[in-house]
Amino acid sequence: MSYDIKLEGIITNGKHGVYESEKLEQQLFLIDLVITLANETVKDDSIESTIDYEQYVEKVEYIVSSSTFDLIETLAKYLYENLISPKMEKLTVTVHKPNTSLNKKTKDISVTYSG
């Protein structure tokens, strides 16, 4: 038994991409987190026995806005490495970059990293 916590579509902005123009102006990124906690982790009805959703949203916003990567693959892995916690059995991070040069041909571009 486990708990799956989903934080979907965290709205944030950053400067990530292989083209120089992508590093000059903020772009929209949407981040999804799926956090799996073991049943034994949540021992009682207190925030201390789980994760604080607000803190994770704020961490995502900070990481995306304060770092710069060429690849969203690298951004996804960096988010994972900075968000994983001993309370988690599994963490899945998806980085969506909806406004790319391909947005007239695609609905979404995303990369998922998990472990």
Biopython code that builds the backbone (N, CA, C, O; Angstrom):
import numpy as np
from Bio.PDB.StructureBuilder import StructureBuilder

atoms = [
    (1, "MET", "N", (0.845, -1.187, 0.000)),
    (1, "MET", "CA", (0.000, 0.000, 0.000)),
    (1, "MET", "C", (0.884, 1.242, 0.000)),
    (1, "MET", "O", (1.948, 1.278, 0.617)),
    (2, "SER", "N", (0.411, 2.241, -0.704)),
    (2, "SER", "CA", (1.165, 3.493, -0.761)),
    (2, "SER", "C", (0.219, 4.643, -1.069)),
    (2, "SER", "O", (-0.938, 4.446, -1.441)),
    (3, "TYR", "N", (0.740, 5.831, -0.906)),
    (3, "TYR", "CA", (0.031, 7.056, -1.258)),
    (3, "TYR", "C", (0.692, 7.653, -2.497)),
    (3, "TYR", "O", (1.914, 7.798, -2.538)),
    (4, "ASP", "N", (-0.097, 7.995, -3.495)),
    (4, "ASP", "CA", (0.408, 8.732, -4.660)),
    (4, "ASP", "C", (-0.121, 10.158, -4.582)),
    (4, "ASP", "O", (-1.328, 10.395, -4.637)),
    (5, "ILE", "N", (0.792, 11.089, -4.453)),
    (5, "ILE", "CA", (0.451, 12.510, -4.377)),
    (5, "ILE", "C", (0.801, 13.133, -5.722)),
    (5, "ILE", "O", (1.924, 12.991, -6.206)),
    (6, "LYS", "N", (-0.162, 13.823, -6.322)),
    (6, "LYS", "CA", (0.074, 14.442, -7.628)),
    (6, "LYS", "C", (-0.027, 15.955, -7.505)),
    (6, "LYS", "O", (-1.028, 16.491, -7.030)),
    (7, "LEU", "N", (1.015, 16.624, -7.938)),
    (7, "LEU", "CA", (1.026, 18.078, -8.058)),
    (7, "LEU", "C", (1.186, 18.339, -9.553)),
    (7, "LEU", "O", (2.289, 18.241, -10.090)),
    (8, "GLU", "N", (0.097, 18.669, -10.213)),
    (8, "GLU", "CA", (0.108, 18.755, -11.669)),
    (8, "GLU", "C", (0.027, 20.191, -12.157)),
    (8, "GLU", "O", (-0.715, 21.014, -11.620)),
    (9, "GLY", "N", (0.808, 20.466, -13.187)),
    (9, "GLY", "CA", (0.734, 21.763, -13.850)),
    (9, "GLY", "C", (1.234, 22.921, -13.012)),
    (9, "GLY", "O", (0.649, 24.004, -13.042)),
    (10, "ILE", "N", (2.307, 22.714, -12.263)),
    (10, "ILE", "CA", (2.887, 23.822, -11.497)),
    (10, "ILE", "C", (3.384, 24.847, -12.510)),
    (10, "ILE", "O", (4.255, 24.554, -13.328)),
    (11, "ILE", "N", (2.830, 26.034, -12.449)),
    (11, "ILE", "CA", (3.117, 27.094, -13.431)),
    (11, "ILE", "C", (4.344, 27.867, -12.993)),
    (11, "ILE", "O", (4.378, 28.431, -11.899)),
    (12, "THR", "N", (5.345, 27.891, -13.847)),
    (12, "THR", "CA", (6.570, 28.609, -13.524)),
    (12, "THR", "C", (7.235, 29.079, -14.813)),
    (12, "THR", "O", (6.844, 28.681, -15.911)),
    (13, "ASN", "N", (8.228, 29.917, -14.664)),
    (13, "ASN", "CA", (8.935, 30.465, -15.822)),
    (13, "ASN", "C", (10.431, 30.291, -15.635)),
    (13, "ASN", "O", (10.947, 30.329, -14.517)),
    (14, "GLY", "N", (11.115, 30.100, -16.753)),
    (14, "GLY", "CA", (12.561, 29.941, -16.703)),
    (14, "GLY", "C", (13.187, 30.190, -18.054)),
    (14, "GLY", "O", (12.501, 30.475, -19.035)),
    (15, "LYS", "N", (14.505, 30.078, -18.089)),
    (15, "LYS", "CA", (15.283, 30.322, -19.303)),
    (15, "LYS", "C", (16.050, 29.054, -19.654)),
    (15, "LYS", "O", (17.234, 28.921, -19.342)),
    (16, "HIS", "N", (15.356, 28.123, -20.309)),
    (16, "HIS", "CA", (15.944, 26.837, -20.654)),
    (16, "HIS", "C", (15.741, 26.567, -22.135)),
    (16, "HIS", "O", (14.645, 26.761, -22.660)),
    (17, "GLY", "N", (16.788, 26.122, -22.805)),
    (17, "GLY", "CA", (16.692, 25.780, -24.218)),
    (17, "GLY", "C", (18.048, 25.857, -24.885)),
    (17, "GLY", "O", (18.979, 26.464, -24.356)),
    (18, "VAL", "N", (18.154, 25.239, -26.050)),
    (18, "VAL", "CA", (19.431, 25.207, -26.760)),
    (18, "VAL", "C", (19.691, 26.475, -27.562)),
    (18, "VAL", "O", (20.840, 26.779, -27.883)),
    (19, "TYR", "N", (18.644, 27.213, -27.887)),
    (19, "TYR", "CA", (18.817, 28.439, -28.673)),
    (19, "TYR", "C", (19.088, 29.625, -27.750)),
    (19, "TYR", "O", (18.497, 29.743, -26.677)),
    (20, "GLU", "N", (19.977, 30.486, -28.180)),
    (20, "GLU", "CA", (20.350, 31.655, -27.372)),
    (20, "GLU", "C", (19.130, 32.504, -27.008)),
    (20, "GLU", "O", (19.049, 33.042, -25.905)),
    (21, "SER", "N", (18.186, 32.619, -27.939)),
    (21, "SER", "CA", (16.982, 33.415, -27.683)),
    (21, "SER", "C", (16.166, 32.850, -26.517)),
    (21, "SER", "O", (15.466, 33.597, -25.834)),
    (22, "GLU", "N", (16.253, 31.541, -26.286)),
    (22, "GLU", "CA", (15.505, 30.922, -25.193)),
    (22, "GLU", "C", (16.090, 31.273, -23.822)),
    (22, "GLU", "O", (15.431, 31.109, -22.795)),
    (23, "LYS", "N", (17.316, 31.751, -23.820)),
    (23, "LYS", "CA", (17.958, 32.124, -22.565)),
    (23, "LYS", "C", (17.835, 33.621, -22.269)),
    (23, "LYS", "O", (18.241, 34.079, -21.201)),
    (24, "LEU", "N", (17.279, 34.374, -23.206)),
    (24, "LEU", "CA", (17.157, 35.821, -23.020)),
    (24, "LEU", "C", (15.869, 36.217, -22.319)),
    (24, "LEU", "O", (15.853, 37.161, -21.529)),
    (25, "GLU", "N", (14.783, 35.497, -22.606)),
    (25, "GLU", "CA", (13.489, 35.857, -22.029)),
    (25, "GLU", "C", (12.869, 34.659, -21.324)),
    (25, "GLU", "O", (13.046, 33.512, -21.734)),
    (26, "GLN", "N", (12.142, 34.953, -20.256)),
    (26, "GLN", "CA", (11.448, 33.908, -19.513)),
    (26, "GLN", "C", (10.455, 33.178, -20.427)),
    (26, "GLN", "O", (9.794, 33.795, -21.263)),
    (27, "GLN", "N", (10.363, 31.867, -20.253)),
    (27, "GLN", "CA", (9.407, 31.045, -20.974)),
    (27, "GLN", "C", (8.557, 30.282, -19.973)),
    (27, "GLN", "O", (8.969, 30.049, -18.837)),
    (28, "LEU", "N", (7.376, 29.898, -20.406)),
    (28, "LEU", "CA", (6.463, 29.131, -19.571)),
    (28, "LEU", "C", (6.905, 27.669, -19.505)),
    (28, "LEU", "O", (7.229, 27.056, -20.522)),
    (29, "PHE", "N", (6.912, 27.128, -18.294)),
    (29, "PHE", "CA", (7.125, 25.706, -18.058)),
    (29, "PHE", "C", (6.040, 25.226, -17.106)),
    (29, "PHE", "O", (5.680, 25.932, -16.165)),
    (30, "LEU", "N", (5.524, 24.042, -17.344)),
    (30, "LEU", "CA", (4.564, 23.408, -16.452)),
    (30, "LEU", "C", (5.221, 22.144, -15.918)),
    (30, "LEU", "O", (5.747, 21.336, -16.683)),
    (31, "ILE", "N", (5.188, 21.982, -14.621)),
    (31, "ILE", "CA", (5.871, 20.866, -13.982)),
    (31, "ILE", "C", (4.850, 19.990, -13.257)),
    (31, "ILE", "O", (4.002, 20.482, -12.513)),
    (32, "ASP", "N", (4.953, 18.688, -13.491)),
    (32, "ASP", "CA", (4.125, 17.711, -12.784)),
    (32, "ASP", "C", (5.019, 16.897, -11.860)),
    (32, "ASP", "O", (6.111, 16.479, -12.246)),
    (33, "LEU", "N", (4.550, 16.677, -10.646)),
    (33, "LEU", "CA", (5.226, 15.793, -9.710)),
    (33, "LEU", "C", (4.259, 14.690, -9.304)),
    (33, "LEU", "O", (3.103, 14.955, -8.977)),
    (34, "VAL", "N", (4.736, 13.462, -9.328)),
    (34, "VAL", "CA", (3.999, 12.343, -8.743)),
    (34, "VAL", "C", (4.912, 11.763, -7.678)),
    (34, "VAL", "O", (5.994, 11.252, -7.970)),
    (35, "ILE", "N", (4.453, 11.854, -6.440)),
    (35, "ILE", "CA", (5.241, 11.461, -5.284)),
    (35, "ILE", "C", (4.572, 10.252, -4.640)),
    (35, "ILE", "O", (3.398, 10.306, -4.273)),
    (36, "THR", "N", (5.316, 9.171, -4.505)),
    (36, "THR", "CA", (4.788, 7.978, -3.861)),
    (36, "THR", "C", (5.396, 7.853, -2.469)),
    (36, "THR", "O", (6.613, 7.779, -2.298)),
    (37, "LEU", "N", (4.500, 7.833, -1.476)),
    (37, "LEU", "CA", (4.905, 7.652, -0.079)),
    (37, "LEU", "C", (4.459, 6.269, 0.377)),
    (37, "LEU", "O", (3.357, 5.828, 0.050)),
    (38, "ALA", "N", (5.304, 5.594, 1.122)),
    (38, "ALA", "CA", (4.922, 4.309, 1.698)),
    (38, "ALA", "C", (3.812, 4.515, 2.709)),
    (38, "ALA", "O", (3.739, 5.558, 3.359)),
    (39, "ASN", "N", (2.952, 3.526, 2.841)),
    (39, "ASN", "CA", (1.846, 3.592, 3.787)),
    (39, "ASN", "C", (2.337, 3.886, 5.197)),
    (39, "ASN", "O", (1.685, 4.620, 5.940)),
    (40, "GLU", "N", (3.492, 3.313, 5.576)),
    (40, "GLU", "CA", (4.027, 3.502, 6.924)),
    (40, "GLU", "C", (4.522, 4.924, 7.165)),
    (40, "GLU", "O", (4.678, 5.335, 8.314)),
    (41, "THR", "N", (4.772, 5.680, 6.096)),
    (41, "THR", "CA", (5.288, 7.052, 6.236)),
    (41, "THR", "C", (4.264, 7.956, 6.916)),
    (41, "THR", "O", (4.612, 8.765, 7.776)),
    (42, "VAL", "N", (3.003, 7.812, 6.527)),
    (42, "VAL", "CA", (1.943, 8.660, 7.087)),
    (42, "VAL", "C", (1.421, 7.973, 8.341)),
    (42, "VAL", "O", (0.544, 7.111, 8.282)),
    (43, "LYS", "N", (1.988, 8.379, 9.487)),
    (43, "LYS", "CA", (1.693, 7.713, 10.763)),
    (43, "LYS", "C", (0.501, 8.317, 11.486)),
    (43, "LYS", "O", (-0.163, 7.638, 12.269)),
    (44, "ASP", "N", (0.226, 9.595, 11.225)),
    (44, "ASP", "CA", (-0.877, 10.250, 11.910)),
    (44, "ASP", "C", (-1.399, 11.386, 11.040)),
    (44, "ASP", "O", (-0.992, 11.527, 9.887)),
    (45, "ASP", "N", (-2.279, 12.176, 11.577)),
    (45, "ASP", "CA", (-2.944, 13.249, 10.831)),
    (45, "ASP", "C", (-2.184, 14.569, 10.954)),
    (45, "ASP", "O", (-2.791, 15.622, 11.153)),
    (46, "SER", "N", (-0.854, 14.513, 10.834)),
    (46, "SER", "CA", (-0.064, 15.736, 10.944)),
    (46, "SER", "C", (0.762, 15.943, 9.681)),
    (46, "SER", "O", (1.147, 14.983, 9.013)),
    (47, "ILE", "N", (1.027, 17.189, 9.367)),
    (47, "ILE", "CA", (1.812, 17.541, 8.186)),
    (47, "ILE", "C", (3.227, 16.967, 8.269)),
    (47, "ILE", "O", (3.852, 16.709, 7.240)),
    (48, "GLU", "N", (3.729, 16.768, 9.474)),
    (48, "GLU", "CA", (5.076, 16.245, 9.649)),
    (48, "GLU", "C", (5.217, 14.804, 9.149)),
    (48, "GLU", "O", (6.324, 14.365, 8.839)),
    (49, "SER", "N", (4.113, 14.072, 9.069)),
    (49, "SER", "CA", (4.195, 12.680, 8.644)),
    (49, "SER", "C", (4.044, 12.510, 7.127)),
    (49, "SER", "O", (4.052, 11.388, 6.621)),
    (50, "THR", "N", (3.911, 13.601, 6.426)),
    (50, "THR", "CA", (3.799, 13.555, 4.969)),
    (50, "THR", "C", (4.746, 14.597, 4.391)),
    (50, "THR", "O", (5.759, 14.920, 5.012)),
    (51, "ILE", "N", (4.436, 15.124, 3.219)),
    (51, "ILE", "CA", (5.221, 16.224, 2.662)),
    (51, "ILE", "C", (4.337, 17.458, 2.602)),
    (51, "ILE", "O", (3.115, 17.349, 2.499)),
    (52, "ASP", "N", (4.943, 18.609, 2.665)),
    (52, "ASP", "CA", (4.223, 19.875, 2.587)),
    (52, "ASP", "C", (4.130, 20.282, 1.114)),
    (52, "ASP", "O", (5.127, 20.690, 0.518)),
    (53, "TYR", "N", (2.948, 20.174, 0.537)),
    (53, "TYR", "CA", (2.754, 20.447, -0.895)),
    (53, "TYR", "C", (3.215, 21.851, -1.275)),
    (53, "TYR", "O", (3.835, 22.057, -2.318)),
    (54, "GLU", "N", (2.900, 22.807, -0.411)),
    (54, "GLU", "CA", (3.264, 24.199, -0.696)),
    (54, "GLU", "C", (4.775, 24.360, -0.824)),
    (54, "GLU", "O", (5.252, 25.074, -1.706)),
    (55, "GLN", "N", (5.526, 23.701, 0.050)),
    (55, "GLN", "CA", (6.988, 23.779, -0.022)),
    (55, "GLN", "C", (7.510, 23.197, -1.331)),
    (55, "GLN", "O", (8.464, 23.721, -1.905)),
    (56, "TYR", "N", (6.893, 22.121, -1.803)),
    (56, "TYR", "CA", (7.350, 21.518, -3.055)),
    (56, "TYR", "C", (7.032, 22.396, -4.255)),
    (56, "TYR", "O", (7.840, 22.491, -5.178)),
    (57, "VAL", "N", (5.881, 23.032, -4.258)),
    (57, "VAL", "CA", (5.551, 23.968, -5.336)),
    (57, "VAL", "C", (6.549, 25.124, -5.346)),
    (57, "VAL", "O", (7.043, 25.512, -6.404)),
    (58, "GLU", "N", (6.844, 25.671, -4.171)),
    (58, "GLU", "CA", (7.801, 26.777, -4.078)),
    (58, "GLU", "C", (9.202, 26.353, -4.512)),
    (58, "GLU", "O", (9.899, 27.124, -5.172)),
    (59, "LYS", "N", (9.625, 25.144, -4.154)),
    (59, "LYS", "CA", (10.937, 24.638, -4.570)),
    (59, "LYS", "C", (11.011, 24.529, -6.092)),
    (59, "LYS", "O", (12.007, 24.919, -6.702)),
    (60, "VAL", "N", (9.956, 23.999, -6.696)),
    (60, "VAL", "CA", (9.921, 23.878, -8.160)),
    (60, "VAL", "C", (10.031, 25.248, -8.800)),
    (60, "VAL", "O", (10.831, 25.443, -9.715)),
    (61, "GLU", "N", (9.239, 26.198, -8.331)),
    (61, "GLU", "CA", (9.283, 27.559, -8.887)),
    (61, "GLU", "C", (10.685, 28.139, -8.791)),
    (61, "GLU", "O", (11.184, 28.730, -9.749)),
    (62, "TYR", "N", (11.317, 27.973, -7.644)),
    (62, "TYR", "CA", (12.658, 28.524, -7.438)),
    (62, "TYR", "C", (13.677, 27.862, -8.358)),
    (62, "TYR", "O", (14.463, 28.547, -9.013)),
    (63, "ILE", "N", (13.666, 26.542, -8.410)),
    (63, "ILE", "CA", (14.651, 25.820, -9.222)),
    (63, "ILE", "C", (14.518, 26.179, -10.697)),
    (63, "ILE", "O", (15.522, 26.448, -11.358)),
    (64, "VAL", "N", (13.300, 26.187, -11.222)),
    (64, "VAL", "CA", (13.106, 26.481, -12.647)),
    (64, "VAL", "C", (13.518, 27.908, -12.966)),
    (64, "VAL", "O", (14.116, 28.154, -14.014)),
    (65, "SER", "N", (13.209, 28.858, -12.084)),
    (65, "SER", "CA", (13.501, 30.268, -12.367)),
    (65, "SER", "C", (14.948, 30.656, -12.098)),
    (65, "SER", "O", (15.426, 31.650, -12.644)),
    (66, "SER", "N", (15.655, 29.892, -11.265)),
    (66, "SER", "CA", (17.014, 30.308, -10.878)),
    (66, "SER", "C", (18.122, 29.524, -11.578)),
    (66, "SER", "O", (19.301, 29.820, -11.379)),
    (67, "SER", "N", (17.772, 28.547, -12.379)),
    (67, "SER", "CA", (18.779, 27.754, -13.086)),
    (67, "SER", "C", (18.599, 27.930, -14.590)),
    (67, "SER", "O", (17.581, 28.447, -15.049)),
    (68, "THR", "N", (19.596, 27.494, -15.346)),
    (68, "THR", "CA", (19.524, 27.536, -16.810)),
    (68, "THR", "C", (20.150, 26.267, -17.369)),
    (68, "THR", "O", (21.285, 25.922, -17.040)),
    (69, "PHE", "N", (19.392, 25.576, -18.220)),
    (69, "PHE", "CA", (19.884, 24.363, -18.872)),
    (69, "PHE", "C", (19.544, 24.417, -20.351)),
    (69, "PHE", "O", (18.553, 25.030, -20.749)),
    (70, "ASP", "N", (20.371, 23.771, -21.161)),
    (70, "ASP", "CA", (20.059, 23.644, -22.578)),
    (70, "ASP", "C", (18.891, 22.681, -22.780)),
    (70, "ASP", "O", (17.992, 22.942, -23.580)),
    (71, "LEU", "N", (18.912, 21.580, -22.054)),
    (71, "LEU", "CA", (17.934, 20.514, -22.264)),
    (71, "LEU", "C", (16.923, 20.440, -21.130)),
    (71, "LEU", "O", (17.276, 20.585, -19.960)),
    (72, "ILE", "N", (15.654, 20.210, -21.490)),
    (72, "ILE", "CA", (14.664, 19.996, -20.432)),
    (72, "ILE", "C", (14.864, 18.623, -19.784)),
    (72, "ILE", "O", (14.367, 18.383, -18.684)),
    (73, "GLU", "N", (15.580, 17.730, -20.448)),
    (73, "GLU", "CA", (15.964, 16.474, -19.830)),
    (73, "GLU", "C", (16.833, 16.737, -18.599)),
    (73, "GLU", "O", (16.641, 16.128, -17.547)),
    (74, "THR", "N", (17.780, 17.645, -18.751)),
    (74, "THR", "CA", (18.670, 17.999, -17.641)),
    (74, "THR", "C", (17.889, 18.700, -16.533)),
    (74, "THR", "O", (18.121, 18.442, -15.352)),
    (75, "LEU", "N", (16.976, 19.573, -16.903)),
    (75, "LEU", "CA", (16.132, 20.255, -15.914)),
    (75, "LEU", "C", (15.303, 19.237, -15.137)),
    (75, "LEU", "O", (15.200, 19.343, -13.915)),
    (76, "ALA", "N", (14.719, 18.270, -15.804)),
    (76, "ALA", "CA", (13.903, 17.255, -15.127)),
    (76, "ALA", "C", (14.739, 16.472, -14.118)),
    (76, "ALA", "O", (14.301, 16.245, -12.990)),
    (77, "LYS", "N", (15.939, 16.060, -14.519)),
    (77, "LYS", "CA", (16.820, 15.314, -13.614)),
    (77, "LYS", "C", (17.264, 16.185, -12.431)),
    (77, "LYS", "O", (17.323, 15.709, -11.297)),
    (78, "TYR", "N", (17.574, 17.458, -12.695)),
    (78, "TYR", "CA", (17.988, 18.383, -11.631)),
    (78, "TYR", "C", (16.851, 18.589, -10.625)),
    (78, "TYR", "O", (17.085, 18.602, -9.416)),
    (79, "LEU", "N", (15.624, 18.748, -11.123)),
    (79, "LEU", "CA", (14.477, 18.860, -10.218)),
    (79, "LEU", "C", (14.358, 17.607, -9.351)),
    (79, "LEU", "O", (14.190, 17.694, -8.135)),
    (80, "TYR", "N", (14.445, 16.456, -9.988)),
    (80, "TYR", "CA", (14.367, 15.191, -9.251)),
    (80, "TYR", "C", (15.411, 15.148, -8.135)),
    (80, "TYR", "O", (15.084, 14.869, -6.981)),
    (81, "GLU", "N", (16.661, 15.424, -8.486)),
    (81, "GLU", "CA", (17.751, 15.340, -7.509)),
    (81, "GLU", "C", (17.573, 16.308, -6.351)),
    (81, "GLU", "O", (18.044, 16.035, -5.247)),
    (82, "ASN", "N", (16.907, 17.429, -6.576)),
    (82, "ASN", "CA", (16.719, 18.428, -5.527)),
    (82, "ASN", "C", (15.403, 18.287, -4.779)),
    (82, "ASN", "O", (15.181, 18.988, -3.792)),
    (83, "LEU", "N", (14.529, 17.400, -5.228)),
    (83, "LEU", "CA", (13.239, 17.221, -4.571)),
    (83, "LEU", "C", (13.089, 15.876, -3.862)),
    (83, "LEU", "O", (12.256, 15.739, -2.967)),
    (84, "ILE", "N", (13.881, 14.893, -4.252)),
    (84, "ILE", "CA", (13.743, 13.559, -3.671)),
    (84, "ILE", "C", (14.002, 13.625, -2.160)),
    (84, "ILE", "O", (14.849, 14.387, -1.693)),
    (85, "SER", "N", (13.263, 12.820, -1.421)),
    (85, "SER", "CA", (13.331, 12.836, 0.041)),
    (85, "SER", "C", (13.282, 11.396, 0.559)),
    (85, "SER", "O", (12.726, 10.520, -0.104)),
    (86, "PRO", "N", (13.856, 11.148, 1.728)),
    (86, "PRO", "CA", (13.776, 9.797, 2.311)),
    (86, "PRO", "C", (12.343, 9.328, 2.559)),
    (86, "PRO", "O", (12.099, 8.126, 2.656)),
    (87, "LYS", "N", (11.402, 10.247, 2.661)),
    (87, "LYS", "CA", (10.003, 9.876, 2.858)),
    (87, "LYS", "C", (9.388, 9.265, 1.598)),
    (87, "LYS", "O", (8.330, 8.639, 1.664)),
    (88, "MET", "N", (10.045, 9.445, 0.459)),
    (88, "MET", "CA", (9.482, 9.028, -0.825)),
    (88, "MET", "C", (9.982, 7.653, -1.243)),
    (88, "MET", "O", (11.172, 7.353, -1.146)),
    (89, "GLU", "N", (9.059, 6.828, -1.705)),
    (89, "GLU", "CA", (9.423, 5.568, -2.349)),
    (89, "GLU", "C", (9.794, 5.819, -3.805)),
    (89, "GLU", "O", (10.674, 5.161, -4.361)),
    (90, "LYS", "N", (9.104, 6.783, -4.411)),
    (90, "LYS", "CA", (9.334, 7.092, -5.819)),
    (90, "LYS", "C", (8.938, 8.541, -6.077)),
    (90, "LYS", "O", (8.017, 9.074, -5.459)),
    (91, "LEU", "N", (9.658, 9.159, -7.003)),
    (91, "LEU", "CA", (9.338, 10.513, -7.453)),
    (91, "LEU", "C", (9.411, 10.513, -8.967)),
    (91, "LEU", "O", (10.375, 10.024, -9.556)),
    (92, "THR", "N", (8.376, 11.068, -9.591)),
    (92, "THR", "CA", (8.350, 11.244, -11.036)),
    (92, "THR", "C", (8.170, 12.725, -11.329)),
    (92, "THR", "O", (7.242, 13.362, -10.829)),
    (93, "VAL", "N", (9.071, 13.266, -12.147)),
    (93, "VAL", "CA", (9.046, 14.689, -12.515)),
    (93, "VAL", "C", (8.824, 14.775, -14.015)),
    (93, "VAL", "O", (9.551, 14.158, -14.794)),
    (94, "THR", "N", (7.814, 15.546, -14.419)),
    (94, "THR", "CA", (7.587, 15.813, -15.840)),
    (94, "THR", "C", (7.689, 17.306, -16.077)),
    (94, "THR", "O", (7.026, 18.103, -15.414)),
    (95, "VAL", "N", (8.537, 17.675, -17.042)),
    (95, "VAL", "CA", (8.709, 19.068, -17.435)),
    (95, "VAL", "C", (8.016, 19.253, -18.786)),
    (95, "VAL", "O", (8.365, 18.602, -19.772)),
    (96, "HIS", "N", (7.034, 20.146, -18.812)),
    (96, "HIS", "CA", (6.339, 20.490, -20.048)),
    (96, "HIS", "C", (6.846, 21.844, -20.522)),
    (96, "HIS", "O", (6.976, 22.781, -19.734)),
    (97, "LYS", "N", (7.129, 21.936, -21.813)),
    (97, "LYS", "CA", (7.535, 23.200, -22.419)),
    (97, "LYS", "C", (6.551, 23.465, -23.567)),
    (97, "LYS", "O", (6.814, 23.098, -24.712)),
    (98, "PRO", "N", (5.422, 24.102, -23.252)),
    (98, "PRO", "CA", (4.350, 24.220, -24.242)),
    (98, "PRO", "C", (4.609, 25.223, -25.369)),
    (98, "PRO", "O", (4.035, 25.093, -26.450)),
    (99, "ASN", "N", (5.452, 26.203, -25.133)),
    (99, "ASN", "CA", (5.644, 27.258, -26.133)),
    (99, "ASN", "C", (6.993, 27.128, -26.827)),
    (99, "ASN", "O", (7.876, 27.967, -26.645)),
    (100, "THR", "N", (7.150, 26.078, -27.619)),
    (100, "THR", "CA", (8.390, 25.881, -28.363)),
    (100, "THR", "C", (8.178, 26.294, -29.813)),
    (100, "THR", "O", (7.075, 26.670, -30.211)),
    (101, "SER", "N", (9.247, 26.218, -30.595)),
    (101, "SER", "CA", (9.119, 26.512, -32.023)),
    (101, "SER", "C", (8.249, 25.465, -32.727)),
    (101, "SER", "O", (7.843, 25.668, -33.871)),
    (102, "LEU", "N", (7.964, 24.359, -32.054)),
    (102, "LEU", "CA", (7.110, 23.319, -32.621)),
    (102, "LEU", "C", (5.652, 23.428, -32.182)),
    (102, "LEU", "O", (4.851, 22.550, -32.502)),
    (103, "ASN", "N", (5.294, 24.482, -31.460)),
    (103, "ASN", "CA", (3.944, 24.541, -30.898)),
    (103, "ASN", "C", (2.834, 24.654, -31.947)),
    (103, "ASN", "O", (1.664, 24.464, -31.615)),
    (104, "LYS", "N", (3.167, 24.951, -33.180)),
    (104, "LYS", "CA", (2.144, 24.931, -34.226)),
    (104, "LYS", "C", (1.933, 23.517, -34.758)),
    (104, "LYS", "O", (0.945, 23.243, -35.439)),
    (105, "LYS", "N", (2.866, 22.622, -34.443)),
    (105, "LYS", "CA", (2.778, 21.246, -34.919)),
    (105, "LYS", "C", (2.545, 20.238, -33.801)),
    (105, "LYS", "O", (2.241, 19.074, -34.065)),
    (106, "THR", "N", (2.688, 20.683, -32.545)),
    (106, "THR", "CA", (2.507, 19.787, -31.406)),
    (106, "THR", "C", (1.653, 20.457, -30.337)),
    (106, "THR", "O", (1.621, 21.683, -30.231)),
    (107, "LYS", "N", (0.981, 19.660, -29.567)),
    (107, "LYS", "CA", (0.198, 20.167, -28.434)),
    (107, "LYS", "C", (1.098, 20.460, -27.249)),
    (107, "LYS", "O", (0.871, 21.408, -26.497)),
    (108, "ASP", "N", (2.134, 19.625, -27.091)),
    (108, "ASP", "CA", (2.994, 19.744, -25.922)),
    (108, "ASP", "C", (4.315, 19.033, -26.202)),
    (108, "ASP", "O", (4.371, 18.069, -26.965)),
    (109, "ILE", "N", (5.363, 19.525, -25.573)),
    (109, "ILE", "CA", (6.661, 18.850, -25.554)),
    (109, "ILE", "C", (6.956, 18.626, -24.073)),
    (109, "ILE", "O", (6.893, 19.565, -23.280)),
    (110, "SER", "N", (7.275, 17.389, -23.696)),
    (110, "SER", "CA", (7.573, 17.140, -22.286)),
    (110, "SER", "C", (8.606, 16.030, -22.152)),
    (110, "SER", "O", (8.808, 15.218, -23.056)),
    (111, "VAL", "N", (9.254, 16.027, -20.988)),
    (111, "VAL", "CA", (10.217, 14.993, -20.618)),
    (111, "VAL", "C", (9.888, 14.557, -19.207)),
    (111, "VAL", "O", (9.611, 15.386, -18.340)),
    (112, "THR", "N", (9.921, 13.242, -18.973)),
    (112, "THR", "CA", (9.665, 12.685, -17.648)),
    (112, "THR", "C", (10.915, 11.977, -17.149)),
    (112, "THR", "O", (11.554, 11.221, -17.881)),
    (113, "TYR", "N", (11.254, 12.235, -15.885)),
    (113, "TYR", "CA", (12.383, 11.579, -15.218)),
    (113, "TYR", "C", (11.857, 10.997, -13.913)),
    (113, "TYR", "O", (11.158, 11.683, -13.168)),
    (114, "SER", "N", (12.185, 9.739, -13.631)),
    (114, "SER", "CA", (11.670, 9.148, -12.385)),
    (114, "SER", "C", (12.664, 8.163, -11.797)),
    (114, "SER", "O", (13.585, 7.689, -12.462)),
    (115, "GLY", "N", (12.443, 7.883, -10.553)),
    (115, "GLY", "CA", (13.288, 6.916, -9.860)),
    (115, "GLY", "C", (12.722, 6.604, -8.512)),
    (115, "GLY", "O", (13.296, 5.805, -7.772)),
]
sb = StructureBuilder()
sb.init_structure("model")
sb.init_model(0)
sb.init_chain("A")
sb.init_seg("    ")
for serial, (resi, resn, name, xyz) in enumerate(atoms, 1):
    if name == "N":
        sb.init_residue(resn, " ", resi, " ")
    sb.init_atom(name, np.array(xyz, "f"), 0.0, 1.0, " ", f" {name:<3s}", serial, name[0])
structure = sb.get_structure()
